[in-house]
Amino acid sequence: MPSEETRRLLKIFGIAVTDFEDAVDKGAPPEEVSRTEAEVRTRLDEVTALIERLRAKKP
């Protein structure tokens, strides 16, 4: 069963992706698009780290 950390991280990642998509779709200024993209990349790194931690637990 997913931990609270996993649930929280995936929720935050989903929000970041949605914010980025919204910025692109509405034609936001380049700074806003860049900021939201950077947030997605940060959260993706966190998700990747979580996957690596889970992989390390695998028997």
PDB file of N, CA, C and O in Angstrom:
ATOM      1  N   MET A   1       0.843  -1.169   0.000  1.00  0.00           N
ATOM      2  CA  MET A   1       0.000   0.000   0.000  1.00  0.00           C
ATOM      3  C   MET A   1       0.899   1.246   0.000  1.00  0.00           C
ATOM      4  O   MET A   1       1.907   1.277   0.706  1.00  0.00           O
ATOM      5  N   PRO A   2       0.546   2.259  -0.777  1.00  0.00           N
ATOM      6  CA  PRO A   2       1.367   3.466  -0.847  1.00  0.00           C
ATOM      7  C   PRO A   2       1.432   4.178   0.508  1.00  0.00           C
ATOM      8  O   PRO A   2       0.455   4.238   1.253  1.00  0.00           O
ATOM      9  N   SER A   3       2.605   4.707   0.791  1.00  0.00           N
ATOM     10  CA  SER A   3       2.768   5.468   2.029  1.00  0.00           C
ATOM     11  C   SER A   3       2.175   6.864   1.852  1.00  0.00           C
ATOM     12  O   SER A   3       1.862   7.291   0.741  1.00  0.00           O
ATOM     13  N   GLU A   4       2.033   7.554   2.969  1.00  0.00           N
ATOM     14  CA  GLU A   4       1.553   8.934   2.909  1.00  0.00           C
ATOM     15  C   GLU A   4       2.540   9.799   2.127  1.00  0.00           C
ATOM     16  O   GLU A   4       2.130  10.712   1.409  1.00  0.00           O
ATOM     17  N   GLU A   5       3.842   9.516   2.262  1.00  0.00           N
ATOM     18  CA  GLU A   5       4.852  10.262   1.515  1.00  0.00           C
ATOM     19  C   GLU A   5       4.632  10.101   0.007  1.00  0.00           C
ATOM     20  O   GLU A   5       4.698  11.073  -0.746  1.00  0.00           O
ATOM     21  N   THR A   6       4.371   8.869  -0.421  1.00  0.00           N
ATOM     22  CA  THR A   6       4.145   8.601  -1.835  1.00  0.00           C
ATOM     23  C   THR A   6       2.898   9.332  -2.329  1.00  0.00           C
ATOM     24  O   THR A   6       2.921   9.967  -3.383  1.00  0.00           O
ATOM     25  N   ARG A   7       1.841   9.242  -1.584  1.00  0.00           N
ATOM     26  CA  ARG A   7       0.597   9.918  -1.971  1.00  0.00           C
ATOM     27  C   ARG A   7       0.801  11.425  -2.075  1.00  0.00           C
ATOM     28  O   ARG A   7       0.358  12.050  -3.038  1.00  0.00           O
ATOM     29  N   ARG A   8       1.474  12.010  -1.079  1.00  0.00           N
ATOM     30  CA  ARG A   8       1.730  13.447  -1.063  1.00  0.00           C
ATOM     31  C   ARG A   8       2.587  13.861  -2.259  1.00  0.00           C
ATOM     32  O   ARG A   8       2.289  14.843  -2.939  1.00  0.00           O
ATOM     33  N   LEU A   9       3.648  13.103  -2.505  1.00  0.00           N
ATOM     34  CA  LEU A   9       4.547  13.425  -3.604  1.00  0.00           C
ATOM     35  C   LEU A   9       3.829  13.352  -4.952  1.00  0.00           C
ATOM     36  O   LEU A   9       3.997  14.237  -5.791  1.00  0.00           O
ATOM     37  N   LEU A  10       3.045  12.322  -5.163  1.00  0.00           N
ATOM     38  CA  LEU A  10       2.329  12.190  -6.434  1.00  0.00           C
ATOM     39  C   LEU A  10       1.274  13.276  -6.602  1.00  0.00           C
ATOM     40  O   LEU A  10       1.033  13.743  -7.715  1.00  0.00           O
ATOM     41  N   LYS A  11       0.648  13.676  -5.507  1.00  0.00           N
ATOM     42  CA  LYS A  11      -0.333  14.764  -5.577  1.00  0.00           C
ATOM     43  C   LYS A  11       0.362  16.068  -5.971  1.00  0.00           C
ATOM     44  O   LYS A  11      -0.109  16.783  -6.855  1.00  0.00           O
ATOM     45  N   ILE A  12       1.475  16.371  -5.319  1.00  0.00           N
ATOM     46  CA  ILE A  12       2.220  17.600  -5.620  1.00  0.00           C
ATOM     47  C   ILE A  12       2.744  17.577  -7.055  1.00  0.00           C
ATOM     48  O   ILE A  12       2.719  18.597  -7.744  1.00  0.00           O
ATOM     49  N   PHE A  13       3.217  16.416  -7.502  1.00  0.00           N
ATOM     50  CA  PHE A  13       3.694  16.284  -8.876  1.00  0.00           C
ATOM     51  C   PHE A  13       2.554  16.555  -9.855  1.00  0.00           C
ATOM     52  O   PHE A  13       2.737  17.276 -10.836  1.00  0.00           O
ATOM     53  N   GLY A  14       1.392  15.986  -9.597  1.00  0.00           N
ATOM     54  CA  GLY A  14       0.241  16.201 -10.464  1.00  0.00           C
ATOM     55  C   GLY A  14      -0.168  17.660 -10.539  1.00  0.00           C
ATOM     56  O   GLY A  14      -0.510  18.165 -11.608  1.00  0.00           O
ATOM     57  N   ILE A  15      -0.131  18.330  -9.403  1.00  0.00           N
ATOM     58  CA  ILE A  15      -0.464  19.756  -9.382  1.00  0.00           C
ATOM     59  C   ILE A  15       0.551  20.546 -10.202  1.00  0.00           C
ATOM     60  O   ILE A  15       0.176  21.443 -10.958  1.00  0.00           O
ATOM     61  N   ALA A  16       1.830  20.217 -10.056  1.00  0.00           N
ATOM     62  CA  ALA A  16       2.877  20.919 -10.804  1.00  0.00           C
ATOM     63  C   ALA A  16       2.693  20.744 -12.306  1.00  0.00           C
ATOM     64  O   ALA A  16       2.841  21.700 -13.068  1.00  0.00           O
ATOM     65  N   VAL A  17       2.370  19.523 -12.734  1.00  0.00           N
ATOM     66  CA  VAL A  17       2.153  19.268 -14.158  1.00  0.00           C
ATOM     67  C   VAL A  17       0.944  20.055 -14.661  1.00  0.00           C
ATOM     68  O   VAL A  17       0.987  20.648 -15.739  1.00  0.00           O
ATOM     69  N   THR A  18      -0.115  20.058 -13.888  1.00  0.00           N
ATOM     70  CA  THR A  18      -1.323  20.799 -14.267  1.00  0.00           C
ATOM     71  C   THR A  18      -1.046  22.295 -14.358  1.00  0.00           C
ATOM     72  O   THR A  18      -1.505  22.955 -15.290  1.00  0.00           O
ATOM     73  N   ASP A  19      -0.297  22.835 -13.396  1.00  0.00           N
ATOM     74  CA  ASP A  19       0.057  24.255 -13.438  1.00  0.00           C
ATOM     75  C   ASP A  19       0.876  24.587 -14.686  1.00  0.00           C
ATOM     76  O   ASP A  19       0.653  25.617 -15.323  1.00  0.00           O
ATOM     77  N   PHE A  20       1.814  23.720 -15.029  1.00  0.00           N
ATOM     78  CA  PHE A  20       2.633  23.922 -16.228  1.00  0.00           C
ATOM     79  C   PHE A  20       1.764  23.883 -17.480  1.00  0.00           C
ATOM     80  O   PHE A  20       1.880  24.741 -18.356  1.00  0.00           O
ATOM     81  N   GLU A  21       0.898  22.884 -17.554  1.00  0.00           N
ATOM     82  CA  GLU A  21       0.003  22.756 -18.701  1.00  0.00           C
ATOM     83  C   GLU A  21      -0.890  23.989 -18.831  1.00  0.00           C
ATOM     84  O   GLU A  21      -1.089  24.503 -19.932  1.00  0.00           O
ATOM     85  N   ASP A  22      -1.417  24.453 -17.723  1.00  0.00           N
ATOM     86  CA  ASP A  22      -2.266  25.651 -17.740  1.00  0.00           C
ATOM     87  C   ASP A  22      -1.488  26.868 -18.231  1.00  0.00           C
ATOM     88  O   ASP A  22      -2.003  27.656 -19.025  1.00  0.00           O
ATOM     89  N   ALA A  23      -0.254  27.023 -17.765  1.00  0.00           N
ATOM     90  CA  ALA A  23       0.575  28.160 -18.182  1.00  0.00           C
ATOM     91  C   ALA A  23       0.820  28.127 -19.687  1.00  0.00           C
ATOM     92  O   ALA A  23       0.742  29.154 -20.362  1.00  0.00           O
ATOM     93  N   VAL A  24       1.115  26.947 -20.200  1.00  0.00           N
ATOM     94  CA  VAL A  24       1.351  26.810 -21.651  1.00  0.00           C
ATOM     95  C   VAL A  24       0.063  27.093 -22.423  1.00  0.00           C
ATOM     96  O   VAL A  24       0.070  27.841 -23.401  1.00  0.00           O
ATOM     97  N   ASP A  25      -1.039  26.494 -21.980  1.00  0.00           N
ATOM     98  CA  ASP A  25      -2.312  26.645 -22.694  1.00  0.00           C
ATOM     99  C   ASP A  25      -2.818  28.085 -22.722  1.00  0.00           C
ATOM    100  O   ASP A  25      -3.421  28.515 -23.705  1.00  0.00           O
ATOM    101  N   LYS A  26      -2.572  28.826 -21.646  1.00  0.00           N
ATOM    102  CA  LYS A  26      -3.084  30.203 -21.607  1.00  0.00           C
ATOM    103  C   LYS A  26      -2.107  31.210 -22.219  1.00  0.00           C
ATOM    104  O   LYS A  26      -2.378  32.411 -22.243  1.00  0.00           O
ATOM    105  N   GLY A  27      -0.976  30.715 -22.711  1.00  0.00           N
ATOM    106  CA  GLY A  27      -0.001  31.615 -23.319  1.00  0.00           C
ATOM    107  C   GLY A  27       0.618  32.557 -22.298  1.00  0.00           C
ATOM    108  O   GLY A  27       0.820  33.741 -22.569  1.00  0.00           O
ATOM    109  N   ALA A  28       0.916  32.017 -21.121  1.00  0.00           N
ATOM    110  CA  ALA A  28       1.493  32.819 -20.040  1.00  0.00           C
ATOM    111  C   ALA A  28       2.841  33.397 -20.462  1.00  0.00           C
ATOM    112  O   ALA A  28       3.473  32.895 -21.391  1.00  0.00           O
ATOM    113  N   PRO A  29       3.274  34.441 -19.785  1.00  0.00           N
ATOM    114  CA  PRO A  29       4.587  35.014 -20.078  1.00  0.00           C
ATOM    115  C   PRO A  29       5.685  33.959 -19.919  1.00  0.00           C
ATOM    116  O   PRO A  29       5.556  33.040 -19.109  1.00  0.00           O
ATOM    117  N   PRO A  30       6.753  34.093 -20.685  1.00  0.00           N
ATOM    118  CA  PRO A  30       7.830  33.087 -20.643  1.00  0.00           C
ATOM    119  C   PRO A  30       8.361  32.813 -19.229  1.00  0.00           C
ATOM    120  O   PRO A  30       8.716  31.678 -18.913  1.00  0.00           O
ATOM    121  N   GLU A  31       8.417  33.853 -18.373  1.00  0.00           N
ATOM    122  CA  GLU A  31       8.925  33.623 -17.013  1.00  0.00           C
ATOM    123  C   GLU A  31       8.034  32.673 -16.227  1.00  0.00           C
ATOM    124  O   GLU A  31       8.519  31.833 -15.468  1.00  0.00           O
ATOM    125  N   GLU A  32       6.725  32.815 -16.417  1.00  0.00           N
ATOM    126  CA  GLU A  32       5.794  31.934 -15.708  1.00  0.00           C
ATOM    127  C   GLU A  32       5.889  30.510 -16.237  1.00  0.00           C
ATOM    128  O   GLU A  32       5.874  29.552 -15.464  1.00  0.00           O
ATOM    129  N   VAL A  33       5.986  30.374 -17.550  1.00  0.00           N
ATOM    130  CA  VAL A  33       6.125  29.042 -18.140  1.00  0.00           C
ATOM    131  C   VAL A  33       7.413  28.396 -17.639  1.00  0.00           C
ATOM    132  O   VAL A  33       7.413  27.222 -17.270  1.00  0.00           O
ATOM    133  N   SER A  34       8.501  29.148 -17.624  1.00  0.00           N
ATOM    134  CA  SER A  34       9.782  28.620 -17.148  1.00  0.00           C
ATOM    135  C   SER A  34       9.715  28.226 -15.680  1.00  0.00           C
ATOM    136  O   SER A  34      10.249  27.191 -15.282  1.00  0.00           O
ATOM    137  N   ARG A  35       9.059  29.055 -14.879  1.00  0.00           N
ATOM    138  CA  ARG A  35       8.933  28.763 -13.448  1.00  0.00           C
ATOM    139  C   ARG A  35       8.145  27.479 -13.219  1.00  0.00           C
ATOM    140  O   ARG A  35       8.543  26.635 -12.416  1.00  0.00           O
ATOM    141  N   THR A  36       7.024  27.335 -13.927  1.00  0.00           N
ATOM    142  CA  THR A  36       6.204  26.135 -13.732  1.00  0.00           C
ATOM    143  C   THR A  36       6.905  24.899 -14.290  1.00  0.00           C
ATOM    144  O   THR A  36       6.772  23.806 -13.738  1.00  0.00           O
ATOM    145  N   GLU A  37       7.645  25.066 -15.373  1.00  0.00           N
ATOM    146  CA  GLU A  37       8.412  23.936 -15.914  1.00  0.00           C
ATOM    147  C   GLU A  37       9.489  23.504 -14.925  1.00  0.00           C
ATOM    148  O   GLU A  37       9.701  22.309 -14.722  1.00  0.00           O
ATOM    149  N   ALA A  38      10.164  24.461 -14.313  1.00  0.00           N
ATOM    150  CA  ALA A  38      11.196  24.140 -13.324  1.00  0.00           C
ATOM    151  C   ALA A  38      10.596  23.378 -12.143  1.00  0.00           C
ATOM    152  O   ALA A  38      11.213  22.457 -11.610  1.00  0.00           O
ATOM    153  N   GLU A  39       9.389  23.771 -11.742  1.00  0.00           N
ATOM    154  CA  GLU A  39       8.711  23.065 -10.648  1.00  0.00           C
ATOM    155  C   GLU A  39       8.420  21.620 -11.043  1.00  0.00           C
ATOM    156  O   GLU A  39       8.599  20.707 -10.236  1.00  0.00           O
ATOM    157  N   VAL A  40       7.975  21.410 -12.269  1.00  0.00           N
ATOM    158  CA  VAL A  40       7.716  20.042 -12.741  1.00  0.00           C
ATOM    159  C   VAL A  40       9.009  19.230 -12.705  1.00  0.00           C
ATOM    160  O   VAL A  40       9.014  18.087 -12.247  1.00  0.00           O
ATOM    161  N   ARG A  41      10.084  19.807 -13.177  1.00  0.00           N
ATOM    162  CA  ARG A  41      11.366  19.079 -13.198  1.00  0.00           C
ATOM    163  C   ARG A  41      11.838  18.748 -11.781  1.00  0.00           C
ATOM    164  O   ARG A  41      12.362  17.661 -11.536  1.00  0.00           O
ATOM    165  N   THR A  42      11.653  19.679 -10.856  1.00  0.00           N
ATOM    166  CA  THR A  42      12.021  19.415  -9.463  1.00  0.00           C
ATOM    167  C   THR A  42      11.208  18.262  -8.905  1.00  0.00           C
ATOM    168  O   THR A  42      11.749  17.345  -8.288  1.00  0.00           O
ATOM    169  N   ARG A  43       9.911  18.319  -9.127  1.00  0.00           N
ATOM    170  CA  ARG A  43       9.031  17.251  -8.622  1.00  0.00           C
ATOM    171  C   ARG A  43       9.318  15.926  -9.315  1.00  0.00           C
ATOM    172  O   ARG A  43       9.242  14.872  -8.683  1.00  0.00           O
ATOM    173  N   LEU A  44       9.646  15.960 -10.598  1.00  0.00           N
ATOM    174  CA  LEU A  44       9.983  14.731 -11.314  1.00  0.00           C
ATOM    175  C   LEU A  44      11.246  14.106 -10.727  1.00  0.00           C
ATOM    176  O   LEU A  44      11.335  12.885 -10.599  1.00  0.00           O
ATOM    177  N   ASP A  45      12.213  14.935 -10.373  1.00  0.00           N
ATOM    178  CA  ASP A  45      13.420  14.415  -9.717  1.00  0.00           C
ATOM    179  C   ASP A  45      13.060  13.733  -8.402  1.00  0.00           C
ATOM    180  O   ASP A  45      13.623  12.691  -8.068  1.00  0.00           O
ATOM    181  N   GLU A  46      12.129  14.314  -7.659  1.00  0.00           N
ATOM    182  CA  GLU A  46      11.690  13.706  -6.402  1.00  0.00           C
ATOM    183  C   GLU A  46      10.984  12.373  -6.642  1.00  0.00           C
ATOM    184  O   GLU A  46      11.193  11.416  -5.896  1.00  0.00           O
ATOM    185  N   VAL A  47      10.156  12.308  -7.672  1.00  0.00           N
ATOM    186  CA  VAL A  47       9.471  11.055  -8.009  1.00  0.00           C
ATOM    187  C   VAL A  47      10.504  10.008  -8.428  1.00  0.00           C
ATOM    188  O   VAL A  47      10.408   8.846  -8.034  1.00  0.00           O
ATOM    189  N   THR A  48      11.477  10.416  -9.216  1.00  0.00           N
ATOM    190  CA  THR A  48      12.528   9.495  -9.644  1.00  0.00           C
ATOM    191  C   THR A  48      13.306   8.959  -8.443  1.00  0.00           C
ATOM    192  O   THR A  48      13.619   7.770  -8.381  1.00  0.00           O
ATOM    193  N   ALA A  49      13.616   9.837  -7.494  1.00  0.00           N
ATOM    194  CA  ALA A  49      14.322   9.407  -6.283  1.00  0.00           C
ATOM    195  C   ALA A  49      13.477   8.408  -5.492  1.00  0.00           C
ATOM    196  O   ALA A  49      14.003   7.431  -4.959  1.00  0.00           O
ATOM    197  N   LEU A  50      12.169   8.653  -5.417  1.00  0.00           N
ATOM    198  CA  LEU A  50      11.275   7.720  -4.731  1.00  0.00           C
ATOM    199  C   LEU A  50      11.308   6.356  -5.416  1.00  0.00           C
ATOM    200  O   LEU A  50      11.386   5.326  -4.747  1.00  0.00           O
ATOM    201  N   ILE A  51      11.250   6.348  -6.728  1.00  0.00           N
ATOM    202  CA  ILE A  51      11.290   5.087  -7.472  1.00  0.00           C
ATOM    203  C   ILE A  51      12.593   4.347  -7.177  1.00  0.00           C
ATOM    204  O   ILE A  51      12.589   3.130  -6.992  1.00  0.00           O
ATOM    205  N   GLU A  52      13.692   5.071  -7.134  1.00  0.00           N
ATOM    206  CA  GLU A  52      14.990   4.442  -6.840  1.00  0.00           C
ATOM    207  C   GLU A  52      15.009   3.864  -5.426  1.00  0.00           C
ATOM    208  O   GLU A  52      15.537   2.773  -5.211  1.00  0.00           O
ATOM    209  N   ARG A  53      14.430   4.594  -4.450  1.00  0.00           N
ATOM    210  CA  ARG A  53      14.368   4.058  -3.079  1.00  0.00           C
ATOM    211  C   ARG A  53      13.523   2.787  -3.031  1.00  0.00           C
ATOM    212  O   ARG A  53      13.879   1.821  -2.356  1.00  0.00           O
ATOM    213  N   LEU A  54      12.409   2.796  -3.746  1.00  0.00           N
ATOM    214  CA  LEU A  54      11.561   1.597  -3.770  1.00  0.00           C
ATOM    215  C   LEU A  54      12.258   0.436  -4.477  1.00  0.00           C
ATOM    216  O   LEU A  54      12.143  -0.717  -4.060  1.00  0.00           O
ATOM    217  N   ARG A  55      12.967   0.748  -5.530  1.00  0.00           N
ATOM    218  CA  ARG A  55      13.707  -0.287  -6.262  1.00  0.00           C
ATOM    219  C   ARG A  55      14.771  -0.898  -5.368  1.00  0.00           C
ATOM    220  O   ARG A  55      15.009  -2.105  -5.433  1.00  0.00           O
ATOM    221  N   ALA A  56      15.412  -0.098  -4.539  1.00  0.00           N
ATOM    222  CA  ALA A  56      16.452  -0.593  -3.646  1.00  0.00           C
ATOM    223  C   ALA A  56      15.890  -1.552  -2.600  1.00  0.00           C
ATOM    224  O   ALA A  56      16.617  -2.423  -2.122  1.00  0.00           O
ATOM    225  N   LYS A  57      14.626  -1.417  -2.236  1.00  0.00           N
ATOM    226  CA  LYS A  57      13.980  -2.298  -1.269  1.00  0.00           C
ATOM    227  C   LYS A  57      13.610  -3.651  -1.871  1.00  0.00           C
ATOM    228  O   LYS A  57      13.413  -4.637  -1.160  1.00  0.00           O
ATOM    229  N   LYS A  58      13.522  -3.670  -3.196  1.00  0.00           N
ATOM    230  CA  LYS A  58      13.075  -4.874  -3.903  1.00  0.00           C
ATOM    231  C   LYS A  58      14.022  -6.046  -3.586  1.00  0.00           C
ATOM    232  O   LYS A  58      15.242  -5.891  -3.634  1.00  0.00           O
ATOM    233  N   PRO A  59      13.462  -7.188  -3.272  1.00  0.00           N
ATOM    234  CA  PRO A  59      14.302  -8.364  -2.941  1.00  0.00           C
ATOM    235  C   PRO A  59      15.138  -8.850  -4.109  1.00  0.00           C
ATOM    236  O   PRO A  59      15.883  -9.820  -3.973  1.00  0.00           O
TER     237      PRO A  59
END
